[in-house]
Amino acid sequence: MLTFLFRTLTDPSSGGAALFDSATRRARLPHWYVEGKVPDTLDGRFAVLATILALVLVRLESLGEDGNLLSVALTERFIHVMESEHRELGLGDPTLGKTIRKLVGALEWRTDAWRLAAAGERGWTTTAEESLHKGDGAPEAVEHCAEALQGLWRSLDHVEIERLKQGELE
């Protein structure tokens, strides 16, 4: 209805859906839950997805205006999916807004932490442990996750904006 006012706010060509779907597929890989020992629960799966999205958002920040547009679209897609999923879980309107704000805050915290890690101002292992294991992970599991996330970051660093719009993370 008000799209004529906010035409340039989001990227209409992809709406962030392809990139979100790729991040979701990556978050579903078994190694996070087997070798990485992230709990295979709603909270654990959210932690993996939010961590991957945070790294993608940090990458998008470096891509100028197009990256900013895709970042907004990706965040909007995240909110839409989280709202839909929580409605399916039976969460109603009185508590849904508060829950979604909490989830967005968790994504924001992770984005801030991974921004520091990517800049070399924070350790990857420490950030992985806090982001995925709430600071209580087995050392070999945390190391596995940190290495996997560094590999993802190295891949993301070489992906141009047009490929990211198509959902390519490598």
PAGURO-601745 format. One record per atom (N, C-alpha, C): residue in one letter; z, x, y; residue number from 0. Coordinates in steps of 0.1 Angstrom, whole numbers, plus 5000, padded with zeros to 4 digits. Layout:
('a' (Z X Y) NUM)
...
end
This chain:
('m' (5000 5008 4988) 0)
('m' (5000 5000 5000) 0)
('m' (5000 5009 5013) 0)
('l' (5009 5019 5013) 1)
('l' (5009 5027 5025) 1)
('l' (5002 5040 5023) 1)
('t' (4993 5041 5013) 2)
('t' (4986 5053 5011) 2)
('t' (4978 5058 5023) 2)
('f' (4973 5049 5031) 3)
('f' (4965 5053 5042) 3)
('f' (4974 5061 5052) 3)
('l' (4987 5059 5052) 4)
('l' (4996 5067 5061) 4)
('l' (4999 5081 5055) 4)
('f' (4999 5082 5042) 5)
('f' (5004 5094 5035) 5)
('f' (4993 5100 5026) 5)
('r' (4981 5099 5031) 6)
('r' (4969 5104 5023) 6)
('r' (4970 5118 5018) 6)
('t' (4975 5127 5027) 7)
('t' (4976 5141 5023) 7)
('t' (4989 5146 5017) 7)
('l' (4998 5137 5015) 8)
('l' (5011 5141 5010) 8)
('l' (5010 5146 4995) 8)
('t' (5002 5139 4987) 9)
('t' (5001 5144 4973) 9)
('t' (4986 5147 4970) 9)
('d' (4985 5153 4959) 10)
('d' (4971 5157 4954) 10)
('d' (4966 5145 4946) 10)
('p' (4957 5136 4951) 11)
('p' (4953 5124 4944) 11)
('p' (4945 5127 4932) 11)
('s' (4939 5139 4931) 12)
('s' (4930 5142 4919) 12)
('s' (4938 5143 4906) 12)
('s' (4950 5148 4907) 13)
('s' (4957 5150 4894) 13)
('s' (4971 5143 4894) 13)
('g' (4976 5141 4906) 14)
('g' (4989 5135 4907) 14)
('g' (5000 5143 4899) 14)
('g' (4997 5156 4896) 15)
('g' (5007 5164 4889) 15)
('g' (5008 5161 4874) 15)
('a' (5001 5151 4870) 16)
('a' (5003 5146 4856) 16)
('a' (4999 5157 4846) 16)
('a' (4987 5163 4848) 17)
('a' (4983 5173 4838) 17)
('a' (4992 5185 4837) 17)
('l' (4997 5189 4848) 18)
('l' (5006 5200 4849) 18)
('l' (5020 5196 4842) 18)
('f' (5024 5184 4845) 19)
('f' (5037 5180 4839) 19)
('f' (5035 5178 4824) 19)
('d' (5024 5173 4820) 20)
('d' (5022 5172 4805) 20)
('d' (5022 5185 4798) 20)
('s' (5016 5195 4805) 21)
('s' (5015 5209 4799) 21)
('s' (5029 5214 4798) 21)
('a' (5037 5213 4808) 22)
('a' (5051 5217 4808) 22)
('a' (5059 5210 4797) 22)
('t' (5057 5197 4796) 23)
('t' (5064 5190 4785) 23)
('t' (5060 5195 4771) 23)
('r' (5047 5197 4769) 24)
('r' (5043 5203 4756) 24)
('r' (5050 5216 4754) 24)
('r' (5050 5225 4764) 25)
('r' (5057 5238 4763) 25)
('r' (5072 5236 4760) 25)
('a' (5078 5226 4766) 26)
('a' (5092 5224 4764) 26)
('a' (5095 5219 4750) 26)
('r' (5086 5213 4743) 27)
('r' (5088 5208 4730) 27)
('r' (5085 5218 4719) 27)
('l' (5082 5230 4722) 28)
('l' (5079 5240 4712) 28)
('l' (5093 5243 4705) 28)
('p' (5092 5244 4691) 29)
('p' (5104 5246 4684) 29)
('p' (5112 5258 4686) 29)
('h' (5106 5269 4691) 30)
('h' (5113 5282 4693) 30)
('h' (5125 5280 4702) 30)
('w' (5124 5271 4712) 31)
('w' (5135 5270 4722) 31)
('w' (5148 5265 4714) 31)
('y' (5146 5257 4704) 32)
('y' (5157 5251 4697) 32)
('y' (5161 5258 4685) 32)
('v' (5152 5266 4679) 33)
('v' (5155 5273 4667) 33)
('v' (5160 5287 4671) 33)
('e' (5151 5296 4675) 34)
('e' (5155 5310 4679) 34)
('e' (5163 5310 4692) 34)
('g' (5160 5301 4701) 35)
('g' (5167 5301 4714) 35)
('g' (5180 5293 4713) 35)
('k' (5182 5286 4703) 36)
('k' (5194 5278 4701) 36)
('k' (5198 5269 4712) 36)
('v' (5189 5264 4720) 37)
('v' (5192 5254 4729) 37)
('v' (5195 5241 4721) 37)
('p' (5205 5234 4725) 38)
('p' (5208 5222 4717) 38)
('p' (5197 5212 4717) 38)
('d' (5193 5207 4705) 39)
('d' (5182 5197 4704) 39)
('d' (5188 5183 4707) 39)
('t' (5192 5181 4720) 40)
('t' (5197 5169 4724) 40)
('t' (5190 5165 4737) 40)
('l' (5193 5153 4742) 41)
('l' (5186 5149 4755) 41)
('l' (5189 5160 4766) 41)
('d' (5202 5164 4767) 42)
('d' (5205 5174 4777) 42)
('d' (5198 5187 4775) 42)
('g' (5197 5192 4762) 43)
('g' (5191 5204 4759) 43)
('g' (5176 5204 4762) 43)
('r' (5170 5193 4758) 44)
('r' (5155 5191 4761) 44)
('r' (5152 5190 4776) 44)
('f' (5161 5183 4783) 45)
('f' (5160 5183 4797) 45)
('f' (5161 5197 4803) 45)
('a' (5171 5205 4798) 46)
('a' (5173 5218 4804) 46)
('a' (5160 5227 4802) 46)
('v' (5154 5226 4790) 47)
('v' (5142 5234 4788) 47)
('v' (5130 5229 4797) 47)
('l' (5128 5216 4798) 48)
('l' (5118 5211 4806) 48)
('l' (5120 5214 4821) 48)
('a' (5132 5212 4826) 49)
('a' (5135 5215 4840) 49)
('a' (5134 5230 4843) 49)
('t' (5137 5239 4833) 50)
('t' (5136 5253 4835) 50)
('t' (5121 5257 4836) 50)
('i' (5113 5252 4827) 51)
('i' (5098 5254 4828) 51)
('i' (5092 5249 4841) 51)
('l' (5096 5237 4845) 52)
('l' (5091 5231 4857) 52)
('l' (5095 5240 4869) 52)
('a' (5108 5245 4869) 53)
('a' (5112 5253 4880) 53)
('a' (5104 5266 4881) 53)
('l' (5100 5272 4870) 54)
('l' (5092 5284 4871) 54)
('l' (5078 5280 4877) 54)
('v' (5073 5269 4872) 55)
('v' (5060 5264 4878) 55)
('v' (5061 5261 4893) 55)
('l' (5072 5255 4897) 56)
('l' (5073 5252 4911) 56)
('l' (5074 5265 4919) 56)
('v' (5081 5275 4914) 57)
('v' (5082 5288 4921) 57)
('v' (5068 5294 4922) 57)
('r' (5060 5293 4912) 58)
('r' (5046 5298 4912) 58)
('r' (5038 5291 4923) 58)
('l' (5040 5278 4923) 59)
('l' (5032 5270 4933) 59)
('l' (5035 5273 4947) 59)
('e' (5048 5277 4950) 60)
('e' (5052 5281 4963) 60)
('e' (5043 5292 4969) 60)
('s' (5039 5301 4960) 61)
('s' (5031 5312 4964) 61)
('s' (5016 5309 4967) 61)
('l' (5012 5297 4965) 62)
('l' (4998 5294 4965) 62)
('l' (4994 5286 4978) 62)
('g' (5002 5287 4988) 63)
('g' (4998 5281 5001) 63)
('g' (4998 5266 5001) 63)
('e' (4990 5260 5010) 64)
('e' (4990 5245 5011) 64)
('e' (4986 5238 4999) 64)
('d' (4976 5243 4991) 65)
('d' (4973 5236 4979) 65)
('d' (4984 5237 4969) 65)
('g' (4991 5248 4968) 66)
('g' (5003 5249 4960) 66)
('g' (5014 5239 4964) 66)
('n' (5016 5238 4977) 67)
('n' (5026 5228 4982) 67)
('n' (5022 5214 4978) 67)
('l' (5010 5210 4979) 68)
('l' (5005 5197 4976) 68)
('l' (5007 5194 4961) 68)
('l' (5004 5204 4953) 69)
('l' (5006 5202 4938) 69)
('l' (5020 5202 4935) 69)
('s' (5028 5210 4942) 70)
('s' (5043 5210 4940) 70)
('s' (5049 5196 4942) 70)
('v' (5045 5190 4953) 71)
('v' (5050 5176 4956) 71)
('v' (5045 5166 4945) 71)
('a' (5033 5167 4941) 72)
('a' (5027 5158 4931) 72)
('a' (5035 5160 4918) 72)
('l' (5038 5173 4914) 73)
('l' (5045 5176 4902) 73)
('l' (5059 5170 4903) 73)
('t' (5066 5172 4914) 74)
('t' (5079 5167 4915) 74)
('t' (5079 5151 4915) 74)
('e' (5070 5145 4921) 75)
('e' (5069 5131 4921) 75)
('e' (5066 5126 4906) 75)
('r' (5058 5133 4899) 76)
('r' (5056 5130 4885) 76)
('r' (5069 5131 4877) 76)
('f' (5076 5142 4879) 77)
('f' (5089 5144 4873) 77)
('f' (5098 5132 4875) 77)
('i' (5099 5128 4888) 78)
('i' (5108 5117 4891) 78)
('i' (5104 5104 4884) 78)
('h' (5090 5101 4884) 79)
('h' (5085 5089 4878) 79)
('h' (5088 5089 4863) 79)
('v' (5086 5101 4856) 80)
('v' (5088 5101 4842) 80)
('v' (5103 5100 4839) 80)
('m' (5112 5107 4846) 81)
('m' (5126 5106 4844) 81)
('m' (5131 5091 4846) 81)
('e' (5126 5085 4856) 82)
('e' (5130 5071 4858) 82)
('e' (5125 5062 4847) 82)
('s' (5113 5064 4842) 83)
('s' (5108 5056 4831) 83)
('s' (5116 5058 4818) 83)
('e' (5119 5071 4815) 84)
('e' (5126 5075 4803) 84)
('e' (5140 5069 4804) 84)
('h' (5147 5070 4815) 85)
('h' (5160 5064 4816) 85)
('h' (5161 5049 4816) 85)
('r' (5150 5043 4821) 86)
('r' (5150 5028 4819) 86)
('r' (5148 5024 4804) 86)
('e' (5140 5032 4797) 87)
('e' (5139 5030 4783) 87)
('e' (5152 5032 4775) 87)
('l' (5160 5041 4780) 88)
('l' (5173 5043 4774) 88)
('l' (5183 5032 4778) 88)
('g' (5179 5023 4786) 89)
('g' (5188 5012 4790) 89)
('g' (5195 5013 4803) 89)
('l' (5192 5024 4810) 90)
('l' (5199 5025 4823) 90)
('l' (5194 5015 4833) 90)
('g' (5203 5008 4840) 91)
('g' (5199 4998 4849) 91)
('g' (5198 5003 4863) 91)
('d' (5194 4994 4872) 92)
('d' (5192 4997 4886) 92)
('d' (5205 5002 4893) 92)
('p' (5216 4996 4891) 93)
('p' (5228 5001 4898) 93)
('p' (5231 5016 4896) 93)
('t' (5228 5021 4884) 94)
('t' (5231 5036 4882) 94)
('t' (5219 5044 4881) 94)
('l' (5207 5039 4881) 95)
('l' (5195 5047 4879) 95)
('l' (5193 5056 4891) 95)
('g' (5195 5052 4903) 96)
('g' (5192 5060 4914) 96)
('g' (5201 5072 4914) 96)
('k' (5214 5070 4911) 97)
('k' (5223 5081 4911) 97)
('k' (5220 5091 4900) 97)
('t' (5216 5086 4889) 98)
('t' (5212 5095 4878) 98)
('t' (5199 5103 4881) 98)
('i' (5189 5097 4887) 99)
('i' (5177 5104 4891) 99)
('i' (5180 5114 4902) 99)
('r' (5189 5111 4911) 100)
('r' (5192 5121 4921) 100)
('r' (5199 5133 4914) 100)
('k' (5207 5131 4904) 101)
('k' (5214 5142 4897) 101)
('k' (5204 5150 4890) 101)
('l' (5194 5144 4884) 102)
('l' (5183 5151 4877) 102)
('l' (5175 5160 4886) 102)
('v' (5172 5154 4898) 103)
('v' (5164 5161 4908) 103)
('v' (5172 5173 4913) 103)
('g' (5185 5171 4915) 104)
('g' (5194 5182 4919) 104)
('g' (5194 5193 4909) 104)
('a' (5194 5189 4896) 105)
('a' (5194 5199 4885) 105)
('a' (5181 5207 4885) 105)
('l' (5170 5201 4888) 106)
('l' (5157 5208 4889) 106)
('l' (5158 5217 4902) 106)
('e' (5163 5212 4912) 107)
('e' (5164 5220 4925) 107)
('e' (5172 5232 4922) 107)
('w' (5184 5231 4916) 108)
('w' (5192 5242 4913) 108)
('w' (5185 5253 4905) 108)
('r' (5178 5248 4895) 109)
('r' (5170 5257 4886) 109)
('r' (5159 5264 4894) 109)
('t' (5152 5257 4902) 110)
('t' (5142 5263 4910) 110)
('t' (5147 5274 4919) 110)
('d' (5159 5271 4926) 111)
('d' (5165 5281 4934) 111)
('d' (5169 5294 4926) 111)
('a' (5174 5292 4914) 112)
('a' (5178 5303 4906) 112)
('a' (5166 5311 4901) 112)
('w' (5156 5304 4896) 113)
('w' (5144 5311 4891) 113)
('w' (5136 5318 4902) 113)
('r' (5137 5312 4915) 114)
('r' (5131 5319 4926) 114)
('r' (5137 5333 4928) 114)
('l' (5150 5333 4927) 115)
('l' (5157 5346 4928) 115)
('l' (5154 5356 4916) 115)
('a' (5153 5350 4904) 116)
('a' (5150 5359 4893) 116)
('a' (5136 5364 4894) 116)
('a' (5126 5356 4898) 117)
('a' (5112 5360 4900) 117)
('a' (5111 5371 4910) 117)
('a' (5120 5370 4920) 118)
('a' (5119 5380 4931) 118)
('a' (5127 5393 4928) 118)
('g' (5133 5393 4916) 119)
('g' (5141 5405 4912) 119)
('g' (5155 5405 4918) 119)
('e' (5159 5394 4923) 120)
('e' (5173 5394 4930) 120)
('e' (5184 5389 4920) 120)
('r' (5179 5384 4909) 121)
('r' (5189 5379 4899) 121)
('r' (5183 5382 4885) 121)
('g' (5192 5384 4876) 122)
('g' (5187 5388 4862) 122)
('g' (5181 5376 4855) 122)
('w' (5171 5379 4847) 123)
('w' (5164 5369 4839) 123)
('w' (5173 5364 4828) 123)
('t' (5181 5373 4822) 124)
('t' (5190 5369 4811) 124)
('t' (5201 5360 4816) 124)
('t' (5207 5364 4827) 125)
('t' (5218 5356 4833) 125)
('t' (5212 5342 4837) 125)
('t' (5201 5342 4843) 126)
('t' (5195 5329 4847) 126)
('t' (5191 5321 4835) 126)
('a' (5186 5327 4825) 127)
('a' (5182 5319 4813) 127)
('a' (5195 5313 4807) 127)
('e' (5205 5321 4806) 128)
('e' (5218 5316 4800) 128)
('e' (5223 5304 4808) 128)
('e' (5224 5305 4821) 129)
('e' (5229 5294 4829) 129)
('e' (5220 5282 4829) 129)
('s' (5207 5284 4829) 130)
('s' (5197 5273 4830) 130)
('s' (5196 5266 4817) 130)
('l' (5197 5273 4805) 131)
('l' (5194 5267 4792) 131)
('l' (5207 5265 4784) 131)
('h' (5217 5273 4785) 132)
('h' (5229 5273 4777) 132)
('h' (5241 5270 4784) 132)
('k' (5240 5266 4797) 133)
('k' (5252 5264 4805) 133)
('k' (5262 5275 4805) 133)
('g' (5257 5287 4804) 134)
('g' (5265 5299 4805) 134)
('g' (5273 5302 4792) 134)
('d' (5269 5296 4781) 135)
('d' (5276 5297 4768) 135)
('d' (5267 5299 4756) 135)
('g' (5257 5308 4758) 136)
('g' (5247 5310 4747) 136)
('g' (5250 5323 4739) 136)
('a' (5246 5322 4726) 137)
('a' (5247 5335 4718) 137)
('a' (5237 5345 4724) 137)
('p' (5242 5358 4725) 138)
('p' (5233 5368 4731) 138)
('p' (5219 5369 4726) 138)
('e' (5217 5368 4713) 139)
('e' (5203 5369 4708) 139)
('e' (5195 5357 4712) 139)
('a' (5201 5345 4712) 140)
('a' (5194 5333 4716) 140)
('a' (5190 5334 4731) 140)
('v' (5200 5338 4739) 141)
('v' (5197 5339 4754) 141)
('v' (5186 5349 4756) 141)
('e' (5186 5360 4749) 142)
('e' (5176 5371 4750) 142)
('e' (5162 5365 4746) 142)
('h' (5162 5358 4736) 143)
('h' (5149 5351 4731) 143)
('h' (5144 5343 4743) 143)
('c' (5152 5334 4748) 144)
('c' (5148 5325 4759) 144)
('c' (5143 5333 4771) 144)
('a' (5151 5343 4775) 145)
('a' (5147 5351 4787) 145)
('a' (5134 5358 4785) 145)
('e' (5131 5363 4773) 146)
('e' (5118 5369 4770) 146)
('e' (5107 5359 4771) 146)
('a' (5109 5347 4765) 147)
('a' (5099 5337 4765) 147)
('a' (5096 5332 4779) 147)
('l' (5106 5331 4787) 148)
('l' (5104 5327 4801) 148)
('l' (5098 5338 4810) 148)
('q' (5101 5350 4807) 149)
('q' (5094 5361 4814) 149)
('q' (5079 5361 4810) 149)
('g' (5076 5359 4797) 150)
('g' (5062 5358 4793) 150)
('g' (5055 5346 4800) 150)
('l' (5062 5335 4801) 151)
('l' (5056 5324 4808) 151)
('l' (5053 5327 4823) 151)
('w' (5063 5334 4829) 152)
('w' (5061 5338 4843) 152)
('w' (5049 5348 4845) 152)
('r' (5048 5357 4836) 153)
('r' (5037 5367 4837) 153)
('r' (5024 5359 4835) 153)
('s' (5023 5349 4827) 154)
('s' (5011 5341 4825) 154)
('s' (5008 5333 4838) 154)
('l' (5018 5326 4843) 155)
('l' (5017 5318 4855) 155)
('l' (5012 5326 4867) 155)
('d' (5016 5339 4867) 156)
('d' (5013 5347 4879) 156)
('d' (4998 5350 4880) 156)
('h' (4990 5348 4869) 157)
('h' (4976 5350 4869) 157)
('h' (4968 5337 4869) 157)
('v' (4974 5326 4869) 158)
('v' (4967 5313 4869) 158)
('v' (4965 5308 4883) 158)
('e' (4952 5306 4886) 159)
('e' (4948 5301 4899) 159)
('e' (4951 5286 4901) 159)
('i' (4951 5281 4913) 160)
('i' (4955 5268 4916) 160)
('i' (4946 5257 4909) 160)
('e' (4933 5260 4908) 161)
('e' (4924 5250 4902) 161)
('e' (4928 5248 4887) 161)
('r' (4931 5259 4880) 162)
('r' (4935 5258 4866) 162)
('r' (4948 5251 4865) 162)
('l' (4958 5254 4874) 163)
('l' (4971 5247 4874) 163)
('l' (4969 5232 4875) 163)
('k' (4960 5228 4884) 164)
('k' (4957 5214 4886) 164)
('k' (4952 5207 4873) 164)
('q' (4945 5215 4865) 165)
('q' (4941 5210 4852) 165)
('q' (4951 5211 4841) 165)
('g' (4963 5216 4845) 166)
('g' (4974 5217 4835) 166)
('g' (4974 5229 4827) 166)
('e' (4967 5240 4831) 167)
('e' (4967 5252 4824) 167)
('e' (4979 5261 4829) 167)
('l' (4987 5265 4820) 168)
('l' (4998 5274 4823) 168)
('l' (4996 5288 4820) 168)
('e' (4985 5291 4813) 169)
('e' (4981 5305 4810) 169)
('e' (4967 5308 4814) 169)
end
